[in-house]
Amino acid sequence: MQKISEKVGAIRVYFEIEYPLIIAKIPQDYSNAEDLAFRIVYGLKPYVSERFKIKNSEMVLVVISQNNKVVVACDDKMYRNHLLNYFHKPSIGYAQFYDNVEPQKIIDRLKEYVNISK
């Protein structure tokens, strides 16, 4: 099995960082957001924490596939609850899966919450 850092390099993940938001764009298609989570997100979260020196508990990782499947992974349930109010997608553990929501709408709501919580 490949280490996640090798896999990240091989698929050319593009990161945008607007602390605490880390947006990772994956140039591959996935059948659904849950598939994206199992294949990429759960391993990517600790890699991103180490690479960018951000505590797992402080990071809001938004992973977007090429075909716009989105996974939001964060330990802080307040971010996930904020998204729940708008998109009605419950959390499964520390992640939420979005198959049919425009990624920018999710990012905009997360940025909104960051500004509210300051």
N, CA, C and O of each residue as an XYZ file, in Angstrom:
472
protein
N       0.845     -1.198      0.000
C       0.000      0.000      0.000
C       0.878      1.245      0.000
O       1.857      1.320      0.742
N       0.523      2.227     -0.840
C       1.290      3.461     -0.910
C       1.078      4.308      0.327
O       0.003      4.305      0.926
N       2.114      5.028      0.699
C       1.944      6.032      1.745
C       1.101      7.153      1.158
O       1.112      7.378     -0.052
N       0.371      7.852      2.015
C      -0.514      8.916      1.517
C       0.284     10.024      0.841
O      -0.195     10.597     -0.138
N       1.489     10.348      1.324
C       2.277     11.410      0.701
C       2.651     11.046     -0.736
O       2.682     11.920     -1.603
N       2.933      9.778     -0.997
C       3.223      9.342     -2.352
C       1.972      9.426     -3.211
O       2.028      9.859     -4.362
N       0.853      9.013     -2.654
C      -0.407      9.052     -3.385
C      -0.792     10.499     -3.692
O      -1.250     10.789     -4.797
N      -0.617     11.399     -2.743
C      -0.937     12.808     -2.948
C      -0.109     13.359     -4.089
O      -0.632     14.062     -4.954
N       1.187     13.045     -4.102
C       2.043     13.507     -5.181
C       1.637     12.929     -6.520
O       1.673     13.625     -7.535
N       1.255     11.676     -6.533
C       0.899     10.993     -7.775
C      -0.379     11.553     -8.393
O      -0.510     11.577     -9.616
N      -1.320     12.003     -7.568
C      -2.575     12.512     -8.132
C      -2.610     14.040     -8.209
O      -3.615     14.617     -8.624
N      -1.531     14.689     -7.815
C      -1.396     16.153     -7.942
C      -2.540     16.912     -7.262
O      -3.306     17.622     -7.914
N      -2.634     16.752     -5.981
C      -3.647     17.471     -5.207
C      -3.276     18.952     -5.178
O      -2.118     19.311     -4.965
N      -4.265     19.794     -5.392
C      -4.071     21.236     -5.336
C      -4.703     21.740     -4.045
O      -5.880     21.487     -3.789
N      -3.928     22.449     -3.232
C      -4.419     22.948     -1.945
C      -4.627     24.460     -1.987
O      -3.819     25.196     -2.554
N      -5.710     24.902     -1.384
C      -5.958     26.316     -1.099
C      -6.130     26.408      0.407
O      -6.922     25.667      0.990
N      -5.400     27.303      1.035
C      -5.455     27.403      2.491
C      -5.962     28.783      2.883
O      -5.361     29.805      2.555
N      -7.074     28.783      3.587
C      -7.643     29.985      4.200
C      -7.989     29.575      5.621
O      -9.145     29.304      5.945
N      -6.959     29.535      6.462
C      -7.086     28.987      7.807
C      -8.392     29.415      8.465
O      -8.733     30.597      8.440
N      -9.127     28.476      9.055
C      -8.854     27.061      9.256
C      -9.272     26.162      8.091
O      -9.180     24.938      8.179
N      -9.738     26.787      6.985
C     -10.189     25.988      5.849
C      -9.008     25.537      4.999
O      -8.162     26.341      4.607
N      -8.966     24.261      4.728
C      -7.999     23.689      3.806
C      -8.826     23.055      2.698
O      -9.553     22.089      2.931
N      -8.714     23.595      1.504
C      -9.477     23.077      0.371
C      -8.518     22.271     -0.488
O      -7.505     22.788     -0.960
N      -8.845     21.006     -0.687
C      -8.023     20.116     -1.495
C      -8.817     19.713     -2.724
O      -9.897     19.131     -2.621
N      -8.267     20.029     -3.888
C      -8.931     19.684     -5.145
C      -8.213     18.479     -5.750
O      -7.002     18.491     -5.970
N      -9.002     17.449     -6.008
C      -8.498     16.173     -6.499
C      -8.859     16.045     -7.976
O     -10.044     16.062     -8.310
N      -7.874     15.917     -8.877
C      -8.180     15.848    -10.318
C      -8.589     14.439    -10.777
O      -8.069     13.927    -11.768
N      -9.507     13.836    -10.059
C     -10.043     12.528    -10.422
C     -11.533     12.509    -10.115
O     -12.011     13.242     -9.250
N     -12.251     11.668    -10.829
C     -13.676     11.475    -10.580
C     -13.880     10.354     -9.572
O     -13.088      9.415     -9.497
N     -14.958     10.467     -8.798
C     -15.349      9.424     -7.847
C     -16.839      9.182     -8.016
O     -17.587     10.090     -8.379
N     -17.266      7.958     -7.752
C     -18.671      7.607     -7.956
C     -19.591      8.373     -7.014
O     -20.715      8.714     -7.384
N     -19.122      8.645     -5.800
C     -19.888      9.441     -4.840
C     -18.932      9.965     -3.767
O     -17.762      9.586     -3.729
N     -19.431     10.821     -2.916
C     -18.589     11.436     -1.893
C     -18.083     10.417     -0.877
O     -16.971     10.552     -0.366
N     -18.878      9.412     -0.586
C     -18.431      8.386      0.351
C     -17.226      7.632     -0.209
O     -16.297      7.312      0.532
N     -17.237      7.350     -1.497
C     -16.097      6.707     -2.145
C     -14.866      7.605     -2.052
O     -13.771      7.123     -1.760
N     -15.031      8.884     -2.294
C     -13.943      9.857     -2.160
C     -13.375      9.841     -0.746
O     -12.160      9.882     -0.558
N     -14.255      9.780      0.238
C     -13.803      9.765      1.635
C     -12.949      8.539      1.923
O     -11.866      8.654      2.496
N     -13.429      7.377      1.530
C     -12.701      6.135      1.823
C     -11.387      6.044      1.057
O     -10.394      5.551      1.594
N     -11.365      6.510     -0.184
C     -10.162      6.372     -1.002
C      -9.127      7.464     -0.730
O      -7.929      7.225     -0.879
N      -9.571      8.653     -0.334
C      -8.641      9.783     -0.210
C      -8.706     10.492      1.140
O      -7.681     10.638      1.807
N      -9.879     10.929      1.548
C     -10.011     11.893      2.640
C      -9.492     11.375      3.971
O      -8.754     12.082      4.658
N      -9.855     10.172      4.346
C      -9.465      9.682      5.669
C      -7.956      9.578      5.817
O      -7.443      9.742      6.923
N      -7.238      9.313      4.752
C      -5.779      9.304      4.800
C      -5.170     10.675      4.585
O      -4.070     10.955      5.062
N      -5.884     11.530      3.865
C      -5.368     12.860      3.557
C      -5.365     13.774      4.776
O      -4.472     14.608      4.923
N      -6.341     13.625      5.636
C      -6.477     14.531      6.794
C      -5.211     14.550      7.667
O      -4.703     15.637      7.944
N      -4.683     13.408      8.111
C      -3.462     13.468      8.913
C      -2.247     13.955      8.119
O      -1.361     14.603      8.676
N      -2.203     13.648      6.832
C      -1.109     14.138      5.981
C      -1.123     15.664      5.927
O      -0.081     16.300      6.087
N      -2.289     16.247      5.706
C      -2.422     17.705      5.627
C      -2.042     18.340      6.962
O      -1.360     19.364      6.995
N      -2.477     17.742      8.042
C      -2.140     18.245      9.374
C      -0.628     18.324      9.556
O      -0.098     19.327     10.034
N       0.046     17.268      9.173
C       1.508     17.235      9.319
C       2.194     18.179      8.342
O       3.102     18.919      8.720
N       1.765     18.152      7.108
C       2.430     18.969      6.073
C       2.309     20.459      6.343
O       3.278     21.200      6.178
N       1.122     20.907      6.757
C       0.890     22.334      6.950
C       0.967     22.753      8.413
O       0.686     23.903      8.748
N       1.346     21.825      9.278
C       1.532     22.103     10.709
C       0.277     22.712     11.334
O       0.332     23.714     12.048
N      -0.859     22.069     11.038
C      -2.144     22.484     11.598
C      -2.680     21.305     12.399
O      -2.715     20.179     11.905
N      -3.089     21.559     13.613
C      -3.656     20.479     14.422
C      -4.920     19.945     13.755
O      -5.731     20.702     13.222
N      -5.063     18.628     13.797
C      -6.266     17.993     13.258
C      -7.530     18.632     13.808
O      -8.500     18.837     13.078
N      -7.514     18.944     15.093
C      -8.701     19.486     15.757
C      -9.027     20.911     15.315
O     -10.134     21.390     15.562
N      -8.084     21.597     14.666
C      -8.305     22.988     14.248
C      -8.581     23.133     12.755
O      -8.877     24.230     12.281
N      -8.486     22.045     12.022
C      -8.588     22.083     10.575
C      -9.988     21.734     10.094
O     -10.653     20.860     10.650
N     -10.421     22.431      9.052
C     -11.646     22.074      8.334
C     -11.200     21.714      6.924
O     -10.902     22.591      6.114
N     -11.159     20.434      6.643
C     -10.681     19.950      5.351
C     -11.867     19.758      4.414
O     -12.803     19.018      4.715
N     -11.809     20.436      3.278
C     -12.843     20.320      2.246
C     -12.171     19.698      1.031
O     -11.284     20.301      0.428
N     -12.591     18.505      0.679
C     -11.989     17.797     -0.449
C     -13.012     17.752     -1.577
O     -14.153     17.330     -1.390
N     -12.576     18.196     -2.747
C     -13.470     18.303     -3.903
C     -12.873     17.480     -5.046
O     -11.720     17.678     -5.430
N     -13.663     16.567     -5.576
C     -13.201     15.769     -6.710
C     -13.445     16.529     -8.010
O     -14.130     17.552     -8.033
N     -12.879     16.015     -9.070
C     -13.039     16.622    -10.392
C     -14.502     16.685    -10.816
O     -14.910     17.619    -11.507
N     -15.295     15.690    -10.404
C     -16.712     15.681    -10.761
C     -17.605     16.226     -9.634
O     -18.786     15.891     -9.537
N     -17.005     17.077     -8.785
C     -17.709     17.854     -7.755
C     -18.363     17.043     -6.643
O     -19.390     17.454     -6.104
N     -17.792     15.915     -6.300
C     -18.174     15.218     -5.071
C     -17.371     15.898     -3.963
O     -16.185     16.177     -4.137
N     -18.009     16.161     -2.836
C     -17.352     16.937     -1.775
C     -17.452     16.198     -0.448
O     -18.490     15.636     -0.099
N     -16.339     16.214      0.280
C     -16.316     15.705      1.643
C     -15.767     16.817      2.522
O     -14.708     17.379      2.243
N     -16.496     17.127      3.583
C     -16.025     18.065      4.601
C     -15.659     17.226      5.814
O     -16.498     16.514      6.366
N     -14.403     17.317      6.221
C     -13.910     16.535      7.354
C     -13.326     17.483      8.399
O     -12.341     18.177      8.146
N     -13.947     17.500      9.570
C     -13.420     18.335     10.652
C     -13.890     17.784     11.997
O     -14.979     17.223     12.121
N     -13.042     17.962     12.984
C     -13.354     17.474     14.319
C     -14.378     18.351     15.029
O     -15.131     17.867     15.875
N     -14.410     19.636     14.692
C     -15.298     20.588     15.352
C     -16.719     20.471     14.784
O     -16.981     20.853     13.643
N     -17.614     19.942     15.596
C     -18.984     19.702     15.113
C     -19.734     20.991     14.809
O     -20.746     20.946     14.109
N     -19.286     22.122     15.300
C     -19.994     23.375     15.047
C     -19.974     23.726     13.549
O     -20.968     24.226     13.022
N     -18.861     23.470     12.867
C     -18.809     23.699     11.419
C     -19.791     22.780     10.709
O     -20.534     23.207      9.825
N     -19.785     21.526     11.102
C     -20.674     20.546     10.472
C     -22.131     20.873     10.766
O     -22.987     20.702      9.899
N     -22.426     21.341     11.979
C     -23.798     21.734     12.315
C     -24.242     22.941     11.493
O     -25.399     23.024     11.079
N     -23.326     23.871     11.260
C     -23.649     25.036     10.436
C     -24.043     24.583      9.026
O     -25.020     25.074      8.461
N     -23.287     23.656      8.470
C     -23.622     23.132      7.142
C     -24.920     22.342      7.162
O     -25.694     22.400      6.207
N     -25.166     21.608      8.231
C     -26.392     20.831      8.368
C     -27.620     21.732      8.245
O     -28.613     21.344      7.630
N     -27.558     22.921      8.822
C     -28.677     23.866      8.760
C     -29.039     24.248      7.324
O     -30.205     24.501      7.023
N     -28.044     24.291      6.443
C     -28.283     24.721      5.066
C     -28.516     23.570      4.095
O     -29.365     23.663      3.209
N     -27.771     22.498      4.259
C     -27.786     21.440      3.255
C     -28.428     20.138      3.728
O     -28.621     19.217      2.935
N     -28.756     20.061      5.008
C     -29.476     18.922      5.582
C     -28.768     17.582      5.345
O     -29.404     16.559      5.088
N     -27.440     17.621      5.440
C     -26.631     16.399      5.336
C     -26.027     16.121      6.707
O     -25.191     16.895      7.173
N     -26.423     15.050      7.355
C     -25.876     14.746      8.677
C     -24.418     14.290      8.583
O     -23.953     13.849      7.533
N     -23.731     14.406      9.682
C     -22.352     13.928      9.761
C     -22.333     12.425      9.959
O     -23.216     11.848     10.594
N     -21.328     11.821      9.412
C     -21.012     10.424      9.698
C     -19.613     10.467     10.296
O     -18.622     10.620      9.582
N     -19.550     10.332     11.602
C     -18.274     10.553     12.284
C     -17.911     12.025     12.169
O     -18.722     12.896     12.484
N     -16.702     12.303     11.722
C     -16.268     13.697     11.591
C     -16.389     14.197     10.149
O     -15.765     15.198      9.795
N     -17.173     13.524      9.319
C     -17.272     13.905      7.910
C     -18.722     14.066      7.462
O     -19.646     13.469      8.015
N     -18.879     14.900      6.436
C     -20.157     15.052      5.754
C     -19.907     14.824      4.273
O     -18.887     15.255      3.736
N     -20.841     14.147      3.613
C     -20.701     13.786      2.210
C     -21.718     14.558      1.373
O     -22.898     14.632      1.716
N     -21.239     15.128      0.274
C     -22.095     15.903     -0.611
C     -21.916     15.419     -2.046
O     -20.843     15.573     -2.630
N     -22.957     14.840     -2.604
C     -22.906     14.374     -3.985
C     -23.521     15.370     -4.959
O     -23.140     15.409     -6.129
N     -24.460     16.168     -4.491
C     -25.222     17.034     -5.390
C     -25.322     18.475     -4.911
O     -26.350     19.125     -5.100
N     -24.266     18.972     -4.295
C     -24.242     20.363     -3.849
C     -23.024     21.020     -4.484
O     -21.921     20.474     -4.444
N     -23.229     22.186     -5.065
C     -22.116     22.903     -5.691
C     -21.031     23.186     -4.640
O     -21.322     23.757     -3.589
N     -19.794     22.793     -4.920
C     -18.722     22.967     -3.933
C     -18.576     24.404     -3.420
O     -18.323     24.612     -2.233
N     -18.733     25.382     -4.294
C     -18.545     26.768     -3.855
C     -19.591     27.174     -2.818
O     -19.300     27.985     -1.938
N     -20.788     26.631     -2.908
C     -21.819     26.939     -1.910
C     -21.392     26.431     -0.528
O     -21.608     27.104      0.480
N     -20.794     25.258     -0.490
C     -20.308     24.702      0.780
C     -19.186     25.566      1.329
O     -19.170     25.895      2.515
N     -18.256     25.930      0.474
C     -17.129     26.777      0.897
C     -17.631     28.120      1.396
O     -17.159     28.619      2.418
N     -18.583     28.709      0.688
C     -19.129     30.011      1.113
C     -19.770     29.915      2.502
O     -19.595     30.812      3.327
N     -20.506     28.840      2.761
C     -21.139     28.667      4.083
C     -20.090     28.461      5.165
O     -20.256     28.947      6.284
N     -19.021     27.754      4.854
C     -17.949     27.567      5.842
C     -17.240     28.889      6.134
O     -16.932     29.190      7.287
N     -16.983     29.671      5.093
C     -16.353     30.990      5.298
C     -17.271     31.884      6.123
O     -16.808     32.644      6.973
N     -18.561     31.792      5.870
C     -19.542     32.536      6.645
C     -19.425     32.176      8.125
O     -19.415     33.059      8.983
N     -19.336     30.889      8.420
C     -19.218     30.453      9.806
C     -17.918     30.925     10.438
O     -17.900     31.320     11.604
N     -16.834     30.887      9.677
C     -15.549     31.374     10.202
C     -15.688     32.842     10.617
O     -15.201     33.233     11.678
N     -16.341     33.648      9.796
C     -16.523     35.070     10.121
C     -17.452     35.277     11.311
O     -17.230     36.183     12.114
N     -18.483     34.457     11.437
C     -19.422     34.563     12.556
C     -18.734     34.207     13.869
O     -18.977     34.840     14.896
N     -17.887     33.208     13.830
C     -17.295     32.687     15.068
C     -16.070     33.452     15.543
O     -15.497     33.109     16.577
N     -15.660     34.472     14.818
C     -14.483     35.258     15.247
C     -14.801     36.132     16.433
O     -13.931     36.854     16.919
